[in-house]
């Protein structure tokens, strides 16, 4: 019972860290204004984790790859703690595959909820508070919305976000199947 509770806490903490750091990475990729108050909160929360790693990681492009390295390290620590807690061993390649799949799932989760929030905030466009959130989330979701090159509107309703949400859910289901397959490979060995 205690092992189950500890496992849940470990997963919760490390998944929250992963989501926050990946959100920071994605916001950097789309070049959101980092002096925006909401983004500054995210930067302040993630800086204690990111800055030590940034000192030792080389810069390959304008993207901050230290965020991805932090997520991979956090995933390794999470799986090491879970394996120690459950007293099981996993092959290193399976652990790495699981971490990469979880990174993709977390990125898709961020985009899923960003699209939902954009849709909800679009109902309140006149509100200054909604405008603040829409600026950030709109810039974040524009690159994936441009992947759908067609226009699907009926009167004032744009159906492209709903189609993108469906695509995200299908991809996440596929990733879940792959993750289950990796776990069965580990259990079989």
C-alpha positions in Angstrom: 0.0 0.0 0.0 2.7 2.5 1.0 4.7 1.5 -2.2 1.7 2.3 -4.3 1.3 5.7 -2.7 5.0 6.5 -3.0 4.9 5.4 -6.6 2.0 7.7 -7.3 3.8 10.6 -5.7 7.0 10.0 -7.6 5.0 9.8 -10.9 3.0 13.0 -10.1 6.1 15.0 -9.1 8.2 14.0 -12.0 5.4 14.4 -14.5 4.7 17.9 -13.3 8.4 18.8 -13.7 8.4 17.3 -17.2 5.3 19.2 -18.2 6.5 22.6 -16.9 10.0 22.2 -18.5 8.5 21.0 -21.8 6.1 24.0 -21.8 9.1 26.3 -21.3 10.9 24.6 -24.2 7.9 24.9 -26.5 7.4 28.5 -25.6 11.0 29.2 -26.4 10.6 27.3 -29.8 7.7 29.6 -30.8 9.6 32.7 -29.5 7.0 33.9 -27.0 7.9 37.1 -25.2 9.7 36.0 -22.1 9.0 39.2 -20.4 5.3 38.4 -20.3 4.2 38.0 -16.6 2.7 34.5 -17.1 5.9 33.3 -18.9 8.0 34.9 -16.2 6.3 32.8 -13.6 7.1 29.6 -15.6 10.7 30.8 -16.0 11.1 31.4 -12.3 9.7 28.1 -11.4 11.9 26.1 -13.8 15.1 28.1 -13.5 16.4 26.2 -10.5 16.2 23.0 -12.5 17.3 24.4 -15.9 20.2 26.7 -15.1 22.6 24.1 -13.6 22.1 21.9 -16.7 22.4 24.9 -19.1 25.9 25.6 -17.8 27.2 22.2 -19.0 25.2 21.7 -22.2 26.5 23.0 -25.5 24.3 25.3 -27.6 23.4 23.7 -31.0 20.9 26.2 -32.2 18.6 28.9 -30.9 16.6 26.3 -29.0 17.4 25.6 -25.3 18.3 21.9 -25.4 19.0 21.9 -21.7 15.2 21.6 -21.2 15.1 18.3 -23.1 18.1 17.1 -21.2 16.5 18.0 -17.9 13.3 16.1 -18.9 15.4 13.0 -19.9 17.3 13.1 -16.6 14.1 13.5 -14.6 12.6 10.5 -16.5 15.7 8.4 -15.7 15.5 9.4 -12.0 11.8 8.6 -12.0 12.3 5.2 -13.5 15.2 4.4 -11.2 13.1 5.3 -8.1 10.1 3.3 -9.4 12.3 0.3 -10.2 13.9 0.5 -6.7 10.4 0.8 -5.1 9.0 -2.1 -7.0 12.2 -4.1 -6.9 12.2 -4.8 -10.6 14.8 -4.3 -13.3 14.2 -2.9 -16.7 16.6 -2.9 -19.7 18.2 0.5 -20.3 17.0 0.7 -23.9 13.4 0.0 -22.8 13.7 2.7 -20.1 15.0 5.2 -22.7 12.2 4.3 -25.1 9.7 4.8 -22.3 11.1 8.2 -21.5 11.1 9.3 -25.2 7.4 8.1 -25.5 6.5 10.0 -22.3 8.2 13.2 -23.7 6.1 12.9 -26.8 2.9 12.2 -24.8 3.6 15.3 -22.6 4.1 17.5 -25.6 0.9 16.3 -27.0 -0.8 16.8 -23.7 0.4 20.4 -23.6 -0.9 21.1 -27.1 -4.2 19.3 -26.3 -4.9 21.6 -23.3 -3.6 24.7 -25.1 -6.1 24.1 -27.9 -8.9 23.6 -25.4 -8.0 26.8 -23.5 -7.7 28.7 -26.8 -11.2 27.6 -27.7 -12.6 28.5 -24.3 -10.8 31.9 -24.1 -12.0 32.7 -27.7 -15.5 33.0 -26.3 -14.4 35.8 -24.1 -12.2 37.8 -26.5 -13.3 41.1 -25.1 -11.9 40.3 -21.7 -8.4 41.7 -21.1 -7.5 38.7 -19.0 -8.5 36.3 -21.8 -6.5 38.4 -24.3 -3.4 37.9 -22.2 -3.8 34.1 -22.2 -4.8 34.0 -25.9 -1.7 35.8 -26.9 0.5 33.2 -25.4 -1.6 30.1 -26.3 -2.3 31.4 -29.8 1.4 31.7 -30.5 2.0 28.2 -29.1 -0.8 26.5 -31.1 -0.4 28.4 -34.4 2.4 26.0 -35.7 0.3 22.9 -35.3 -2.8 24.5 -36.6 -1.0 25.4 -39.7 -0.4 21.7 -40.4 -4.1 21.5 -41.3 -4.0 23.4 -44.6 -7.7 23.3 -45.2 -10.4 25.7 -43.9 -13.3 24.1 -42.1 -15.8 26.7 -40.9 -19.5 26.7 -40.6 -20.7 30.2 -39.9 -18.7 31.4 -36.9 -17.5 28.0 -35.8 -14.0 26.8 -36.8 -13.8 23.0 -36.7 -10.0 22.8 -37.2 -9.2 22.8 -33.5 -11.6 19.9 -33.0 -10.0 17.9 -35.8 -6.5 18.7 -34.3 -7.7 17.5 -30.9 -8.9 14.2 -32.5 -5.6 13.8 -34.2 -3.7 14.4 -30.9 -5.9 11.8 -29.1 -5.3 9.3 -31.9 -1.5 9.8 -31.7 -1.6 9.5 -27.9 -3.5 6.3 -28.2 -0.8 4.9 -30.5 1.9 6.0 -28.2 0.1 4.3 -25.3 0.0 1.1 -27.3 3.8 1.3 -28.1 4.5 2.0 -24.4 2.5 -1.1 -23.4 4.4 -3.1 -26.0 7.7 -2.0 -24.5 6.5 -2.9 -21.0 5.5 -6.4 -22.3 9.0 -6.8 -23.8 10.5 -6.0 -20.4 8.2 -8.4 -18.6 8.9 -11.2 -21.1 12.7 -11.0 -20.6 
